[in-house]
Amino acid sequence: MRHRKISITERNSHLLFYNDFDDSEDNSREVAKMKKILHKAIEGELTDKQRYCICEYYLNGRSMKSIASDLNVNPSTVTRHIQSAKRRLRRVAEYY
């Protein structure tokens, strides 16, 4: 599988974070830090297939069925890759 560069942009960054702060608070520094941590975690902690599945699903808005077609696997396999990736990313986030 070809390694793709992950791009977190203004257009898709809202998909990655839940804003738990009051609108009056300026949390831009914390958000920037979490984006950097998440980017490093996606690049360093996930397998190639997990990375591909989670990025295509969450960042590019593709369906699990179309991702499965790309990988020539069942959609349930894509679901497992995404679930595993989310567990790994949660574990990394617990350290911060």
MOPAC internal coordinates of N, CA, C and O (Angstrom, degrees):
PM7 1SCF
backbone

  N    0.0000 0     0.00 0     0.00 0    0    0    0
  C    1.4329 1     0.00 0     0.00 0    1    0    0
  C    1.5272 1   108.94 1     0.00 0    2    1    0
  O    1.2310 1   120.56 1   -44.04 1    3    2    1
  N    1.2996 1   116.53 1   135.96 1    3    2    1
  C    1.4536 1   122.13 1  -179.61 1    5    3    2
  C    1.5246 1   110.40 1   -75.35 1    6    5    3
  O    1.2310 1   120.72 1   -45.03 1    7    6    5
  N    1.3211 1   116.22 1   134.97 1    7    6    5
  C    1.4589 1   121.94 1  -179.77 1    9    7    6
  C    1.5191 1   109.06 1   -78.60 1   10    9    7
  O    1.2310 1   120.25 1   -54.24 1   11   10    9
  N    1.3470 1   117.13 1   125.76 1   11   10    9
  C    1.4565 1   121.58 1  -179.69 1   13   11   10
  C    1.5091 1   110.23 1  -109.16 1   14   13   11
  O    1.2310 1   120.81 1   -33.59 1   15   14   13
  N    1.3030 1   116.05 1   146.41 1   15   14   13
  C    1.4600 1   122.34 1   176.38 1   17   15   14
  C    1.5298 1   107.85 1   -77.30 1   18   17   15
  O    1.2310 1   120.75 1   -44.39 1   19   18   17
  N    1.3189 1   116.18 1   135.61 1   19   18   17
  C    1.4505 1   121.51 1   179.63 1   21   19   18
  C    1.5107 1   108.81 1   -89.31 1   22   21   19
  O    1.2310 1   121.13 1   -45.54 1   23   22   21
  N    1.3027 1   115.45 1   134.46 1   23   22   21
  C    1.4591 1   119.63 1  -179.75 1   25   23   22
  C    1.5170 1   109.58 1  -124.27 1   26   25   23
  O    1.2310 1   120.78 1   -66.30 1   27   26   25
  N    1.3201 1   116.11 1   113.70 1   27   26   25
  C    1.4536 1   120.98 1   175.26 1   29   27   26
  C    1.5212 1   105.81 1  -100.54 1   30   29   27
  O    1.2310 1   121.06 1   -67.36 1   31   30   29
  N    1.3278 1   115.59 1   112.64 1   31   30   29
  C    1.4548 1   121.06 1  -176.02 1   33   31   30
  C    1.5214 1   110.15 1  -114.18 1   34   33   31
  O    1.2310 1   120.88 1    -6.23 1   35   34   33
  N    1.3166 1   115.92 1   173.77 1   35   34   33
  C    1.4616 1   120.58 1   175.47 1   37   35   34
  C    1.5227 1   109.85 1   -59.51 1   38   37   35
  O    1.2310 1   120.27 1   145.91 1   39   38   37
  N    1.3257 1   117.10 1   -34.09 1   39   38   37
  C    1.4571 1   121.80 1  -177.06 1   41   39   38
  C    1.5315 1   112.17 1   -66.67 1   42   41   39
  O    1.2310 1   119.73 1   145.59 1   43   42   41
  N    1.3332 1   118.12 1   -34.41 1   43   42   41
  C    1.4595 1   119.24 1  -175.01 1   45   43   42
  C    1.5206 1   114.36 1  -115.95 1   46   45   43
  O    1.2310 1   119.35 1   177.46 1   47   46   45
  N    1.3285 1   118.84 1    -2.54 1   47   46   45
  C    1.4623 1   119.78 1  -176.01 1   49   47   46
  C    1.5245 1   112.17 1   -65.63 1   50   49   47
  O    1.2310 1   119.92 1   153.04 1   51   50   49
  N    1.3276 1   117.76 1   -26.96 1   51   50   49
  C    1.4677 1   119.71 1   178.75 1   53   51   50
  C    1.5282 1   111.80 1   -64.64 1   54   53   51
  O    1.2310 1   120.02 1   160.22 1   55   54   53
  N    1.3065 1   117.58 1   -19.78 1   55   54   53
  C    1.4597 1   120.90 1   179.17 1   57   55   54
  C    1.5236 1   112.17 1   -75.63 1   58   57   55
  O    1.2310 1   120.35 1   162.72 1   59   58   57
  N    1.3133 1   116.94 1   -17.28 1   59   58   57
  C    1.4543 1   121.02 1  -173.45 1   61   59   58
  C    1.5204 1   113.71 1   -97.21 1   62   61   59
  O    1.2310 1   119.92 1   159.90 1   63   62   61
  N    1.3097 1   117.75 1   -20.10 1   63   62   61
  C    1.4530 1   119.83 1  -171.27 1   65   63   62
  C    1.5106 1   111.82 1  -130.82 1   66   65   63
  O    1.2310 1   121.73 1   -35.15 1   67   66   65
  N    1.2964 1   114.30 1   144.85 1   67   66   65
  C    1.4448 1   122.20 1   170.79 1   69   67   66
  C    1.5095 1   106.60 1  -105.23 1   70   69   67
  O    1.2310 1   120.07 1   -58.82 1   71   70   69
  N    1.3148 1   117.47 1   121.18 1   71   70   69
  C    1.4555 1   121.30 1  -177.52 1   73   71   70
  C    1.5188 1   109.06 1   -83.62 1   74   73   71
  O    1.2310 1   120.76 1   -74.30 1   75   74   73
  N    1.3120 1   116.15 1   105.70 1   75   74   73
  C    1.4554 1   122.84 1  -177.58 1   77   75   74
  C    1.5217 1   111.60 1   -95.47 1   78   77   75
  O    1.2310 1   120.16 1  -168.90 1   79   78   77
  N    1.3348 1   117.31 1    11.10 1   79   78   77
  C    1.4428 1   121.41 1  -176.88 1   81   79   78
  C    1.5183 1   110.58 1  -104.61 1   82   81   79
  O    1.2310 1   120.99 1   -25.04 1   83   82   81
  N    1.2965 1   115.71 1   154.96 1   83   82   81
  C    1.4492 1   122.98 1   174.04 1   85   83   82
  C    1.5214 1   108.08 1   -65.11 1   86   85   83
  O    1.2310 1   120.15 1   -34.58 1   87   86   85
  N    1.3404 1   117.32 1   145.42 1   87   86   85
  C    1.4577 1   120.39 1  -179.80 1   89   87   86
  C    1.5182 1   112.84 1   -59.94 1   90   89   87
  O    1.2310 1   120.11 1   154.82 1   91   90   89
  N    1.3276 1   117.40 1   -25.18 1   91   90   89
  C    1.4552 1   120.05 1  -178.19 1   93   91   90
  C    1.5344 1   112.20 1   -76.03 1   94   93   91
  O    1.2310 1   120.24 1   162.79 1   95   94   93
  N    1.3155 1   117.14 1   -17.21 1   95   94   93
  C    1.4644 1   120.71 1   179.51 1   97   95   94
  C    1.5237 1   109.84 1   -83.58 1   98   97   95
  O    1.2310 1   120.99 1   -35.46 1   99   98   97
  N    1.3116 1   115.71 1   144.54 1   99   98   97
  C    1.4482 1   120.59 1   175.08 1  101   99   98
  C    1.5266 1   108.07 1   -98.36 1  102  101   99
  O    1.2310 1   121.18 1   -77.29 1  103  102  101
  N    1.3066 1   115.34 1   102.71 1  103  102  101
  C    1.4607 1   120.10 1  -178.29 1  105  103  102
  C    1.5218 1   111.52 1  -108.05 1  106  105  103
  O    1.2310 1   120.34 1  -157.78 1  107  106  105
  N    1.3097 1   116.96 1    22.22 1  107  106  105
  C    1.4632 1   120.01 1  -176.03 1  109  107  106
  C    1.5276 1   112.06 1   -62.34 1  110  109  107
  O    1.2310 1   120.22 1   145.99 1  111  110  109
  N    1.3184 1   117.19 1   -34.01 1  111  110  109
  C    1.4649 1   120.10 1   178.72 1  113  111  110
  C    1.5322 1   110.34 1   -66.28 1  114  113  111
  O    1.2310 1   120.54 1   136.54 1  115  114  113
  N    1.3430 1   116.57 1   -43.46 1  115  114  113
  C    1.4670 1   120.58 1   179.50 1  117  115  114
  C    1.5276 1   111.15 1   -66.63 1  118  117  115
  O    1.2310 1   120.71 1   140.05 1  119  118  117
  N    1.3306 1   116.24 1   -39.95 1  119  118  117
  C    1.4646 1   120.24 1   179.08 1  121  119  118
  C    1.5241 1   109.83 1   -64.36 1  122  121  119
  O    1.2310 1   120.02 1   136.32 1  123  122  121
  N    1.3193 1   117.56 1   -43.68 1  123  122  121
  C    1.4638 1   120.77 1   178.88 1  125  123  122
  C    1.5264 1   110.85 1   -61.72 1  126  125  123
  O    1.2310 1   120.43 1   139.02 1  127  126  125
  N    1.3326 1   116.79 1   -40.98 1  127  126  125
  C    1.4612 1   120.89 1   178.89 1  129  127  126
  C    1.5235 1   110.53 1   -63.80 1  130  129  127
  O    1.2310 1   120.17 1   135.56 1  131  130  129
  N    1.3414 1   117.27 1   -44.44 1  131  130  129
  C    1.4655 1   120.81 1  -179.78 1  133  131  130
  C    1.5265 1   111.40 1   -65.69 1  134  133  131
  O    1.2310 1   120.08 1   142.47 1  135  134  133
  N    1.3228 1   117.46 1   -37.53 1  135  134  133
  C    1.4634 1   119.99 1   177.54 1  137  135  134
  C    1.5289 1   110.27 1   -61.69 1  138  137  135
  O    1.2310 1   120.92 1   137.37 1  139  138  137
  N    1.3200 1   115.84 1   -42.63 1  139  138  137
  C    1.4685 1   120.49 1   179.78 1  141  139  138
  C    1.5238 1   110.78 1   -64.52 1  142  141  139
  O    1.2310 1   120.62 1   136.09 1  143  142  141
  N    1.3369 1   116.41 1   -43.91 1  143  142  141
  C    1.4635 1   121.54 1   178.67 1  145  143  142
  C    1.5221 1   110.32 1   -63.20 1  146  145  143
  O    1.2310 1   120.86 1   134.59 1  147  146  145
  N    1.3400 1   115.95 1   -45.41 1  147  146  145
  C    1.4599 1   120.20 1  -179.14 1  149  147  146
  C    1.5205 1   110.93 1   -62.93 1  150  149  147
  O    1.2310 1   120.43 1   137.07 1  151  150  149
  N    1.3068 1   116.78 1   -42.93 1  151  150  149
  C    1.4655 1   120.44 1   178.94 1  153  151  150
  C    1.5250 1   110.76 1   -59.34 1  154  153  151
  O    1.2310 1   120.56 1   133.38 1  155  154  153
  N    1.3441 1   116.54 1   -46.62 1  155  154  153
  C    1.4658 1   120.47 1   178.94 1  157  155  154
  C    1.5284 1   111.02 1   -63.72 1  158  157  155
  O    1.2310 1   120.24 1   140.56 1  159  158  157
  N    1.3266 1   117.15 1   -39.44 1  159  158  157
  C    1.4636 1   120.83 1  -179.95 1  161  159  158
  C    1.5284 1   110.89 1   -66.17 1  162  161  159
  O    1.2310 1   120.34 1   138.25 1  163  162  161
  N    1.3171 1   116.95 1   -41.75 1  163  162  161
  C    1.4682 1   120.02 1   178.99 1  165  163  162
  C    1.5236 1   109.53 1   -63.47 1  166  165  163
  O    1.2310 1   120.50 1   136.86 1  167  166  165
  N    1.3091 1   116.66 1   -43.14 1  167  166  165
  C    1.4704 1   120.60 1  -179.38 1  169  167  166
  C    1.5288 1   112.24 1   -69.44 1  170  169  167
  O    1.2310 1   120.03 1   141.23 1  171  170  169
  N    1.3419 1   117.56 1   -38.77 1  171  170  169
  C    1.4524 1   119.76 1  -170.87 1  173  171  170
  C    1.5079 1   117.35 1  -101.66 1  174  173  171
  O    1.2310 1   119.79 1   159.08 1  175  174  173
  N    1.3181 1   118.00 1   -20.92 1  175  174  173
  C    1.4663 1   120.38 1  -172.41 1  177  175  174
  C    1.5241 1   114.39 1  -106.58 1  178  177  175
  O    1.2310 1   120.08 1   162.18 1  179  178  177
  N    1.3031 1   117.46 1   -17.82 1  179  178  177
  C    1.4643 1   119.81 1  -175.58 1  181  179  178
  C    1.5221 1   111.18 1   -99.45 1  182  181  179
  O    1.2310 1   121.42 1   -28.44 1  183  182  181
  N    1.3370 1   114.89 1   151.56 1  183  182  181
  C    1.4599 1   119.27 1   172.38 1  185  183  182
  C    1.5304 1   108.14 1   -71.86 1  186  185  183
  O    1.2310 1   120.44 1   -13.43 1  187  186  185
  N    1.3117 1   116.77 1   166.57 1  187  186  185
  C    1.4653 1   120.40 1   179.18 1  189  187  186
  C    1.5253 1   111.72 1   -58.11 1  190  189  187
  O    1.2310 1   120.42 1   136.44 1  191  190  189
  N    1.3295 1   116.79 1   -43.56 1  191  190  189
  C    1.4623 1   119.71 1  -178.65 1  193  191  190
  C    1.5277 1   111.60 1   -69.58 1  194  193  191
  O    1.2310 1   120.31 1   140.60 1  195  194  193
  N    1.3258 1   117.00 1   -39.40 1  195  194  193
  C    1.4639 1   119.36 1   176.57 1  197  195  194
  C    1.5214 1   110.21 1   -62.06 1  198  197  195
  O    1.2310 1   120.72 1   134.62 1  199  198  197
  N    1.3126 1   116.23 1   -45.38 1  199  198  197
  C    1.4720 1   121.38 1  -179.81 1  201  199  198
  C    1.5226 1   110.42 1   -60.25 1  202  201  199
  O    1.2310 1   120.87 1   132.50 1  203  202  201
  N    1.3215 1   115.93 1   -47.50 1  203  202  201
  C    1.4625 1   120.37 1  -179.22 1  205  203  202
  C    1.5252 1   110.66 1   -60.42 1  206  205  203
  O    1.2310 1   120.47 1   131.21 1  207  206  205
  N    1.3223 1   116.71 1   -48.79 1  207  206  205
  C    1.4620 1   121.04 1  -177.09 1  209  207  206
  C    1.5271 1   112.13 1   -63.32 1  210  209  207
  O    1.2310 1   120.27 1   132.75 1  211  210  209
  N    1.3157 1   117.08 1   -47.25 1  211  210  209
  C    1.4608 1   119.51 1  -176.04 1  213  211  210
  C    1.5353 1   111.23 1   -68.96 1  214  213  211
  O    1.2310 1   120.31 1   143.02 1  215  214  213
  N    1.3163 1   117.01 1   -36.98 1  215  214  213
  C    1.4682 1   119.51 1   178.79 1  217  215  214
  C    1.5245 1   111.75 1   -70.58 1  218  217  215
  O    1.2310 1   120.75 1   136.75 1  219  218  217
  N    1.3116 1   116.16 1   -43.25 1  219  218  217
  C    1.4606 1   118.86 1   179.04 1  221  219  218
  C    1.5329 1   111.29 1   -64.89 1  222  221  219
  O    1.2310 1   120.55 1   139.24 1  223  222  221
  N    1.3166 1   116.54 1   -40.76 1  223  222  221
  C    1.4638 1   120.45 1  -177.18 1  225  223  222
  C    1.5342 1   111.98 1   -72.24 1  226  225  223
  O    1.2310 1   120.44 1   127.80 1  227  226  225
  N    1.3252 1   116.76 1   -52.20 1  227  226  225
  C    1.4655 1   119.76 1  -174.44 1  229  227  226
  C    1.5263 1   113.83 1   -86.07 1  230  229  227
  O    1.2310 1   119.65 1   140.19 1  231  230  229
  N    1.3034 1   118.28 1   -39.81 1  231  230  229
  C    1.4618 1   119.78 1  -175.04 1  233  231  230
  C    1.5215 1   113.00 1   -88.52 1  234  233  231
  O    1.2310 1   120.52 1   147.68 1  235  234  233
  N    1.3236 1   116.61 1   -32.32 1  235  234  233
  C    1.4652 1   119.31 1  -178.38 1  237  235  234
  C    1.5214 1   113.26 1  -106.04 1  238  237  235
  O    1.2310 1   120.49 1   175.46 1  239  238  237
  N    1.3356 1   116.67 1    -4.54 1  239  238  237
  C    1.4627 1   120.72 1   173.99 1  241  239  238
  C    1.5201 1   115.43 1    69.42 1  242  241  239
  O    1.2310 1   120.39 1  -155.34 1  243  242  241
  N    1.3180 1   116.87 1    24.66 1  243  242  241
  C    1.4631 1   119.57 1  -179.69 1  245  243  242
  C    1.5271 1   110.83 1   -83.06 1  246  245  243
  O    1.2310 1   120.94 1   -22.83 1  247  246  245
  N    1.3022 1   115.80 1   157.17 1  247  246  245
  C    1.4637 1   120.90 1   178.46 1  249  247  246
  C    1.5225 1   109.83 1   -81.00 1  250  249  247
  O    1.2310 1   121.35 1   -23.15 1  251  250  249
  N    1.3201 1   115.03 1   156.85 1  251  250  249
  C    1.4641 1   119.83 1   178.54 1  253  251  250
  C    1.5228 1   110.29 1   -64.21 1  254  253  251
  O    1.2310 1   120.88 1   146.07 1  255  254  253
  N    1.3027 1   115.92 1   -33.93 1  255  254  253
  C    1.4621 1   120.14 1   179.72 1  257  255  254
  C    1.5322 1   111.40 1   -64.32 1  258  257  255
  O    1.2310 1   120.03 1   137.91 1  259  258  257
  N    1.3269 1   117.54 1   -42.09 1  259  258  257
  C    1.4720 1   119.31 1  -179.84 1  261  259  258
  C    1.5344 1   111.09 1   -71.43 1  262  261  259
  O    1.2310 1   120.46 1   144.81 1  263  262  261
  N    1.3334 1   116.72 1   -35.19 1  263  262  261
  C    1.4676 1   120.06 1   175.90 1  265  263  262
  C    1.5252 1   109.62 1   -64.69 1  266  265  263
  O    1.2310 1   120.72 1   137.50 1  267  266  265
  N    1.3358 1   116.23 1   -42.50 1  267  266  265
  C    1.4676 1   121.14 1   178.57 1  269  267  266
  C    1.5245 1   110.70 1   -60.26 1  270  269  267
  O    1.2310 1   120.68 1   141.42 1  271  270  269
  N    1.3146 1   116.30 1   -38.58 1  271  270  269
  C    1.4640 1   120.67 1   178.36 1  273  271  270
  C    1.5308 1   110.62 1   -63.38 1  274  273  271
  O    1.2310 1   120.08 1   138.87 1  275  274  273
  N    1.3381 1   117.45 1   -41.13 1  275  274  273
  C    1.4705 1   121.50 1   177.25 1  277  275  274
  C    1.5217 1   111.47 1   -59.90 1  278  277  275
  O    1.2310 1   121.17 1   137.64 1  279  278  277
  N    1.3302 1   115.36 1   -42.36 1  279  278  277
  C    1.4601 1   121.08 1  -175.58 1  281  279  278
  C    1.5188 1   113.35 1   -88.27 1  282  281  279
  O    1.2310 1   120.64 1   173.19 1  283  282  281
  N    1.3446 1   116.39 1    -6.81 1  283  282  281
  C    1.4600 1   122.47 1  -178.02 1  285  283  282
  C    1.5405 1   111.26 1    59.46 1  286  285  283
  O    1.2310 1   121.49 1  -133.99 1  287  286  285
  N    1.3443 1   114.75 1    46.01 1  287  286  285
  C    1.4648 1   122.17 1   177.43 1  289  287  286
  C    1.5275 1   108.77 1  -132.94 1  290  289  287
  O    1.2310 1   120.73 1    -7.25 1  291  290  289
  N    1.3173 1   116.22 1   172.75 1  291  290  289
  C    1.4572 1   120.95 1   176.10 1  293  291  290
  C    1.5265 1   110.14 1   -74.89 1  294  293  291
  O    1.2310 1   119.94 1   -29.48 1  295  294  293
  N    1.3389 1   117.72 1   150.52 1  295  294  293
  C    1.4666 1   120.36 1   175.94 1  297  295  294
  C    1.5294 1   112.89 1   -57.15 1  298  297  295
  O    1.2310 1   120.18 1   150.03 1  299  298  297
  N    1.3305 1   117.27 1   -29.97 1  299  298  297
  C    1.4652 1   119.61 1   178.35 1  301  299  298
  C    1.5323 1   111.31 1   -64.82 1  302  301  299
  O    1.2310 1   120.49 1   149.15 1  303  302  301
  N    1.3219 1   116.67 1   -30.85 1  303  302  301
  C    1.4623 1   120.80 1   177.02 1  305  303  302
  C    1.5223 1   109.93 1   -67.83 1  306  305  303
  O    1.2310 1   120.46 1   139.64 1  307  306  305
  N    1.3206 1   116.73 1   -40.36 1  307  306  305
  C    1.4632 1   121.00 1   176.75 1  309  307  306
  C    1.5271 1   109.39 1   -62.19 1  310  309  307
  O    1.2310 1   120.35 1   137.23 1  311  310  309
  N    1.3210 1   116.94 1   -42.77 1  311  310  309
  C    1.4668 1   121.36 1   177.92 1  313  311  310
  C    1.5231 1   110.31 1   -57.84 1  314  313  311
  O    1.2310 1   120.17 1   135.26 1  315  314  313
  N    1.3239 1   117.27 1   -44.74 1  315  314  313
  C    1.4710 1   120.81 1   179.11 1  317  315  314
  C    1.5223 1   111.99 1   -64.02 1  318  317  315
  O    1.2310 1   120.48 1   139.86 1  319  318  317
  N    1.3353 1   116.70 1   -40.14 1  319  318  317
  C    1.4688 1   119.89 1   177.47 1  321  319  318
  C    1.5307 1   110.55 1   -61.65 1  322  321  319
  O    1.2310 1   120.32 1   136.90 1  323  322  321
  N    1.3075 1   116.99 1   -43.10 1  323  322  321
  C    1.4687 1   121.41 1  -179.56 1  325  323  322
  C    1.5232 1   110.46 1   -66.76 1  326  325  323
  O    1.2310 1   120.12 1   136.38 1  327  326  325
  N    1.3208 1   117.37 1   -43.62 1  327  326  325
  C    1.4701 1   120.48 1   179.00 1  329  327  326
  C    1.5286 1   111.01 1   -62.56 1  330  329  327
  O    1.2310 1   120.38 1   137.18 1  331  330  329
  N    1.3099 1   116.88 1   -42.82 1  331  330  329
  C    1.4703 1   120.61 1   178.77 1  333  331  330
  C    1.5259 1   110.86 1   -63.98 1  334  333  331
  O    1.2310 1   120.65 1   138.28 1  335  334  333
  N    1.3162 1   116.37 1   -41.72 1  335  334  333
  C    1.4633 1   120.65 1   179.45 1  337  335  334
  C    1.5273 1   110.69 1   -63.50 1  338  337  335
  O    1.2310 1   120.26 1   137.60 1  339  338  337
  N    1.3127 1   117.10 1   -42.40 1  339  338  337
  C    1.4677 1   120.52 1   179.21 1  341  339  338
  C    1.5226 1   111.25 1   -63.91 1  342  341  339
  O    1.2310 1   120.16 1   141.24 1  343  342  341
  N    1.3337 1   117.30 1   -38.76 1  343  342  341
  C    1.4687 1   120.21 1   177.32 1  345  343  342
  C    1.5288 1   110.44 1   -63.08 1  346  345  343
  O    1.2310 1   120.51 1   135.12 1  347  346  345
  N    1.3232 1   116.63 1   -44.88 1  347  346  345
  C    1.4654 1   120.19 1   179.70 1  349  347  346
  C    1.5300 1   111.18 1   -62.97 1  350  349  347
  O    1.2310 1   120.45 1   136.93 1  351  350  349
  N    1.3247 1   116.74 1   -43.07 1  351  350  349
  C    1.4626 1   120.25 1  -179.37 1  353  351  350
  C    1.5266 1   111.38 1   -66.99 1  354  353  351
  O    1.2310 1   120.36 1   144.18 1  355  354  353
  N    1.3342 1   116.91 1   -35.82 1  355  354  353
  C    1.4703 1   120.15 1   175.75 1  357  355  354
  C    1.5182 1   110.94 1   -62.62 1  358  357  355
  O    1.2310 1   120.73 1   137.71 1  359  358  357
  N    1.3325 1   116.21 1   -42.29 1  359  358  357
  C    1.4631 1   120.19 1   178.91 1  361  359  358
  C    1.5295 1   111.39 1   -61.57 1  362  361  359
  O    1.2310 1   120.58 1   137.94 1  363  362  361
  N    1.3146 1   116.50 1   -42.06 1  363  362  361
  C    1.4546 1   120.79 1   178.14 1  365  363  362
  C    1.5248 1   109.50 1   -64.12 1  366  365  363
  O    1.2310 1   120.25 1   135.41 1  367  366  365
  N    1.3220 1   117.13 1   -44.59 1  367  366  365
  C    1.4706 1   121.33 1  -178.25 1  369  367  366
  C    1.5143 1   112.06 1   -63.19 1  370  369  367
  O    1.2310 1   119.74 1   151.88 1  371  370  369
  N    1.3209 1   118.10 1   -28.12 1  371  370  369
  C    1.4775 1   121.05 1   179.46 1  373  371  370
  C    1.5140 1   112.02 1   -63.28 1  374  373  371
  O    1.2310 1   120.09 1   154.46 1  375  374  373
  N    1.3250 1   117.44 1   -25.54 1  375  374  373
  C    1.4658 1   120.65 1   179.22 1  377  375  374
  C    1.5207 1   112.27 1   -74.73 1  378  377  375
  O    1.2310 1   120.62 1   162.47 1  379  378  377
  N    1.3230 1   116.43 1   -17.53 1  379  378  377
  C    1.4593 1   120.32 1  -176.98 1  381  379  378
  C    1.5078 1   108.40 1  -112.12 1  382  381  379
  O    1.2310 1   120.10 1   180.00 1  383  382  381

